[in-house]
Amino acid sequence: MSVWSAIIKVMSNKSVQQQFKATGVLRNEEGWSYEESRNFSSSQSTVRIDQQRPGNWETLESSCGIVGLNKPLRQKDVARFFAGSYRWLRLERELNGFRANNVIKVMGTYRDKSGKEFVAHLGFLNLALAEILEGENVLKLWARIRFIRFPSPGRDSKYMIRFDLMQDKDLRVTA
């Protein structure tokens, strides 16, 4: 699949426009790979992401979303994540939650324009799925991003991320 360089302009509430680009392909010697391309079957505000990592992975749950992604208190972190490049998700247990064993944070890692890596709290895994994973080591899971969608003027004013929750076949989570 070829990589398309797409500039996506986002305008919210008639504020200053921001430009977003598909960042291309990144591979490392350990077998991790990351590729972005504009999704031509959708609007120009959608970027399809193909992520691969070493291991024998299978899908535990597909097309997961992030609860609280568009909450005002996360607005700056989410905007930085979307403006960044080479975006990955990881899961962490929330240690101070009401139901601590069932609350799983979704953290986004990304690089800024200078290439420096950052981590942002984007929201939470939905409670029903988090309950299935109660007591499991979430570090053994992988949240593989499928696509991200930027806000579009006149269409949808919210950010969206869809990901597949993956598990290593050799380290299966039991429900």
C-alpha contacts under 8 A as a table, 3 or more apart, distances in Angstrom:
res1	aa1	res2	aa2	distance
2	S	37	S	7.81
3	V	24	G	5.79
3	V	25	V	7.37
3	V	35	E	7.33
3	V	36	E	6.58
3	V	37	S	5.28
4	W	22	A	6.83
4	W	24	G	7.39
4	W	36	E	7.72
4	W	37	S	5.18
4	W	38	R	6.12
5	S	21	K	6.23
5	S	22	A	5.27
5	S	23	T	7.04
5	S	24	G	7.29
5	S	37	S	7.11
5	S	38	R	7.44
6	A	20	F	7.55
6	A	21	K	5.15
6	A	22	A	5.51
6	A	37	S	7.69
6	A	38	R	6.20
7	I	19	Q	6.05
7	I	20	F	5.29
7	I	21	K	4.68
7	I	22	A	7.26
8	I	19	Q	5.56
8	I	20	F	4.91
8	I	21	K	6.36
8	I	44	Q	6.61
8	I	45	S	6.01
9	K	17	Q	6.23
9	K	18	Q	5.72
9	K	19	Q	4.90
9	K	20	F	6.52
9	K	45	S	7.90
10	V	17	Q	5.63
10	V	18	Q	5.55
10	V	19	Q	6.80
10	V	150	F	7.22
10	V	151	P	6.41
10	V	152	S	6.14
10	V	153	P	6.94
11	M	14	K	5.98
11	M	15	S	6.04
11	M	16	V	6.63
11	M	17	Q	5.05
11	M	18	Q	7.03
11	M	151	P	7.86
11	M	152	S	7.15
11	M	153	P	5.94
12	S	15	S	5.62
12	S	16	V	7.91
12	S	17	Q	7.86
12	S	151	P	7.67
12	S	152	S	7.94
12	S	153	P	6.58
12	S	157	S	7.22
19	Q	83	A	7.88
20	F	82	F	7.97
20	F	83	A	6.02
22	A	36	E	5.46
22	A	37	S	5.78
22	A	38	R	6.71
22	A	47	V	6.88
22	A	85	S	7.84
23	T	35	E	7.59
23	T	36	E	6.08
23	T	37	S	8.00
23	T	85	S	5.93
23	T	86	Y	7.01
24	G	34	Y	7.78
24	G	35	E	5.34
24	G	36	E	5.22
24	G	37	S	7.08
25	V	33	S	7.25
25	V	34	Y	5.52
25	V	35	E	4.30
25	V	36	E	6.72
26	L	33	S	5.55
26	L	34	Y	5.07
26	L	35	E	6.46
26	L	86	Y	7.73
27	R	31	G	6.85
27	R	32	W	5.67
27	R	33	S	4.28
27	R	34	Y	6.44
28	N	31	G	5.78
28	N	32	W	5.63
28	N	33	S	6.68
29	E	32	W	7.48
30	E	54	P	7.23
31	G	52	Q	7.69
31	G	53	R	5.84
31	G	54	P	5.46
32	W	51	Q	7.60
32	W	52	Q	5.58
32	W	53	R	4.23
32	W	54	P	6.29
33	S	50	D	7.94
33	S	51	Q	5.68
33	S	52	Q	5.11
33	S	53	R	6.38
34	Y	49	I	7.22
34	Y	50	D	5.83
34	Y	51	Q	4.64
34	Y	52	Q	6.62
34	Y	86	Y	6.85
35	E	49	I	5.74
35	E	50	D	5.13
35	E	51	Q	6.51
36	E	47	V	6.55
36	E	48	R	5.75
36	E	49	I	4.60
36	E	50	D	6.41
37	S	47	V	5.77
37	S	48	R	5.36
37	S	49	I	6.59
38	R	44	Q	6.83
38	R	46	T	6.41
38	R	47	V	4.73
38	R	48	R	5.96
39	N	42	S	5.62
39	N	43	S	7.17
39	N	44	Q	6.90
39	N	46	T	5.78
39	N	47	V	5.56
39	N	48	R	5.56
40	F	43	S	6.81
40	F	44	Q	6.94
42	S	45	S	7.96
42	S	46	T	6.58
43	S	46	T	5.92
44	Q	47	V	7.77
45	S	149	R	5.65
45	S	150	F	5.18
45	S	151	P	7.06
45	S	152	S	6.57
46	T	147	F	6.86
46	T	148	I	5.82
46	T	149	R	4.35
46	T	150	F	6.36
47	V	147	F	5.58
47	V	148	I	5.46
47	V	149	R	6.38
48	R	146	R	6.07
48	R	147	F	4.36
48	R	148	I	6.67
49	I	145	I	6.25
49	I	146	R	5.22
49	I	147	F	5.30
49	I	148	I	7.68
50	D	145	I	7.30
50	D	146	R	6.46
51	Q	144	R	6.36
51	Q	145	I	6.95
51	Q	146	R	7.94
55	G	168	D	6.62
56	N	168	D	5.47
56	N	169	K	5.67
56	N	170	D	7.14
57	W	166	M	6.12
57	W	167	Q	5.47
57	W	168	D	4.43
57	W	169	K	5.68
58	E	166	M	5.50
58	E	167	Q	5.58
58	E	168	D	6.36
58	E	169	K	6.25
59	T	62	S	6.51
59	T	164	D	6.50
59	T	165	L	5.98
59	T	166	M	4.54
59	T	167	Q	6.41
60	L	164	D	7.57
60	L	165	L	5.51
60	L	166	M	5.32
60	L	167	Q	6.19
61	E	64	C	6.92
61	E	164	D	5.87
61	E	165	L	5.09
61	E	166	M	7.09
62	S	163	F	6.69
62	S	164	D	4.30
62	S	165	L	6.16
63	S	146	R	7.83
63	S	162	R	5.30
63	S	163	F	5.23
63	S	164	D	5.37
64	C	162	R	5.43
64	C	163	F	5.14
64	C	164	D	5.94
64	C	165	L	7.11
65	G	125	L	7.30
65	G	126	N	7.68
65	G	160	M	7.60
65	G	161	I	6.05
65	G	162	R	5.13
65	G	163	F	6.63
66	I	69	L	5.71
66	I	106	V	7.16
66	I	122	L	7.41
66	I	123	G	5.73
66	I	124	F	5.59
66	I	125	L	5.68
66	I	126	N	7.00
66	I	161	I	6.88
66	I	162	R	7.73
67	V	123	G	5.51
67	V	124	F	5.03
67	V	125	L	6.11
67	V	126	N	5.98
68	G	71	K	5.23
68	G	122	L	7.39
68	G	123	G	4.90
68	G	124	F	6.58
69	L	74	R	7.06
69	L	78	V	7.19
69	L	122	L	5.46
69	L	123	G	5.12
69	L	124	F	7.94
69	L	159	Y	7.23
69	L	160	M	7.54
70	N	74	R	6.91
70	N	75	Q	6.50
70	N	78	V	7.79
70	N	158	K	6.38
70	N	159	Y	6.51
71	K	74	R	5.64
71	K	75	Q	6.47
72	P	75	Q	5.06
73	L	76	K	7.72
74	R	77	D	5.44
74	R	78	V	5.97
74	R	121	H	7.48
74	R	122	L	6.68
74	R	123	G	7.97
75	Q	78	V	5.26
75	Q	79	A	6.07
76	K	79	A	5.16
76	K	80	R	6.21
77	D	80	R	5.15
77	D	81	F	6.19
77	D	120	A	5.69
77	D	121	H	7.15
77	D	122	L	7.18
78	V	81	F	5.02
78	V	82	F	6.22
78	V	120	A	7.27
78	V	121	H	7.98
78	V	122	L	6.07
79	A	82	F	5.18
79	A	83	A	6.05
80	R	83	A	4.96
80	R	84	G	5.98
81	F	84	G	5.14
81	F	85	S	7.80
81	F	87	R	7.25
81	F	108	G	6.80
81	F	109	T	7.30
81	F	110	Y	6.01
81	F	120	A	7.06
82	F	85	S	7.67
82	F	150	F	7.53
83	A	112	D	7.68
84	G	87	R	7.08
84	G	110	Y	5.59
84	G	111	R	5.30
84	G	112	D	4.94
84	G	113	K	6.97
85	S	110	Y	5.63
85	S	111	R	5.14
85	S	112	D	6.50
85	S	113	K	7.77
86	Y	109	T	7.98
86	Y	110	Y	5.54
86	Y	111	R	6.19
87	R	108	G	6.79
87	R	109	T	5.64
87	R	110	Y	4.51
87	R	111	R	7.28
88	W	108	G	5.76
88	W	109	T	5.19
88	W	110	Y	6.54
88	W	143	A	7.90
88	W	144	R	7.46
88	W	145	I	7.02
89	L	106	V	6.64
89	L	107	M	5.62
89	L	108	G	4.59
89	L	109	T	6.17
89	L	142	W	7.65
89	L	143	A	5.61
89	L	144	R	7.01
89	L	145	I	7.17
90	R	106	V	5.97
90	R	107	M	5.25
90	R	108	G	6.46
90	R	109	T	7.78
90	R	139	L	7.74
90	R	142	W	6.57
90	R	143	A	6.09
91	L	104	I	6.42
91	L	105	K	5.69
91	L	106	V	4.91
91	L	107	M	6.05
91	L	138	V	6.06
91	L	139	L	6.73
91	L	141	L	7.63
91	L	142	W	7.64
91	L	143	A	7.36
92	E	104	I	5.58
92	E	105	K	5.11
92	E	106	V	6.61
92	E	107	M	7.27
92	E	138	V	6.47
92	E	139	L	7.32
93	R	100	A	7.39
93	R	101	N	7.26
93	R	102	N	7.93
93	R	103	V	6.15
93	R	104	I	4.62
93	R	105	K	6.01
93	R	138	V	7.33
94	E	97	G	5.73
94	E	100	A	5.92
94	E	101	N	7.73
94	E	103	V	5.40
94	E	104	I	5.55
94	E	105	K	5.98
95	L	100	A	5.54
95	L	101	N	7.95
96	N	100	A	6.22
97	G	100	A	4.60
97	G	103	V	6.44
99	R	102	N	5.49
99	R	103	V	6.27
100	A	103	V	5.47
101	N	131	E	7.97
101	N	134	E	5.63
101	N	135	G	6.41
102	N	127	L	6.80
102	N	130	A	5.21
102	N	131	E	5.18
102	N	133	L	7.45
102	N	134	E	5.49
103	V	124	F	7.22
103	V	125	L	7.40
103	V	127	L	6.90
103	V	130	A	6.25
104	I	124	F	5.66
104	I	125	L	5.57
104	I	130	A	6.24
105	K	121	H	7.12
105	K	122	L	7.71
105	K	123	G	5.91
105	K	124	F	4.38
105	K	125	L	6.27
106	V	121	H	6.28
106	V	122	L	5.75
106	V	123	G	5.37
106	V	124	F	5.11
106	V	125	L	6.37
107	M	119	V	6.58
107	M	120	A	5.60
107	M	121	H	4.59
107	M	122	L	5.61
107	M	123	G	7.31
108	G	119	V	5.52
108	G	120	A	5.16
108	G	121	H	6.32
108	G	122	L	6.29
109	T	117	E	6.84
109	T	118	F	5.56
109	T	119	V	4.41
109	T	120	A	6.46
110	Y	117	E	5.58
110	Y	118	F	5.49
110	Y	119	V	6.59
111	R	114	S	7.57
111	R	115	G	5.16
111	R	116	K	5.24
111	R	117	E	4.37
111	R	118	F	6.09
112	D	115	G	5.28
112	D	116	K	5.61
112	D	117	E	6.62
112	D	118	F	7.51
113	K	116	K	7.51
125	L	129	L	6.89
125	L	130	A	6.19
126	N	129	L	5.68
126	N	130	A	6.17
127	L	130	A	4.83
127	L	131	E	5.97
128	A	131	E	5.26
128	A	132	I	6.69
129	L	132	I	5.20
129	L	133	L	6.62
130	A	133	L	5.09
130	A	134	E	6.29
131	E	134	E	5.04
132	I	175	A	5.66
133	L	136	E	5.40
133	L	138	V	7.66
133	L	173	V	7.38
133	L	175	A	7.06
136	E	173	V	6.89
137	N	140	K	5.85
137	N	141	L	7.75
138	V	141	L	5.28
139	L	142	W	7.51
140	K	167	Q	6.75
140	K	168	D	7.12
140	K	171	L	7.26
141	L	165	L	6.95
141	L	166	M	5.72
141	L	167	Q	4.90
141	L	168	D	7.08
142	W	165	L	5.88
142	W	166	M	4.94
142	W	167	Q	6.31
143	A	163	F	5.99
143	A	164	D	5.72
143	A	165	L	4.69
143	A	166	M	6.10
144	R	163	F	5.26
144	R	164	D	5.17
144	R	165	L	6.37
144	R	166	M	6.87
145	I	148	I	7.70
145	I	161	I	7.28
145	I	162	R	6.14
145	I	163	F	4.15
145	I	164	D	6.46
146	R	161	I	7.77
146	R	162	R	5.71
146	R	163	F	5.05
146	R	164	D	6.95
147	F	161	I	6.01
147	F	162	R	5.62
147	F	163	F	7.10
148	I	159	Y	7.59
148	I	160	M	5.64
148	I	161	I	4.49
148	I	162	R	6.53
149	R	159	Y	5.75
149	R	160	M	4.96
149	R	161	I	6.42
150	F	158	K	7.03
150	F	159	Y	5.10
150	F	160	M	6.79
151	P	155	R	7.78
151	P	156	D	5.57
151	P	157	S	4.56
151	P	158	K	4.97
151	P	159	Y	5.43
152	S	155	R	5.33
152	S	156	D	5.24
152	S	157	S	5.86
152	S	158	K	7.90
153	P	156	D	6.74
153	P	157	S	6.79
154	G	157	S	7.82
167	Q	171	L	7.15
167	Q	172	R	6.29
167	Q	173	V	7.24
168	D	171	L	5.19
168	D	172	R	6.09
169	K	172	R	5.38
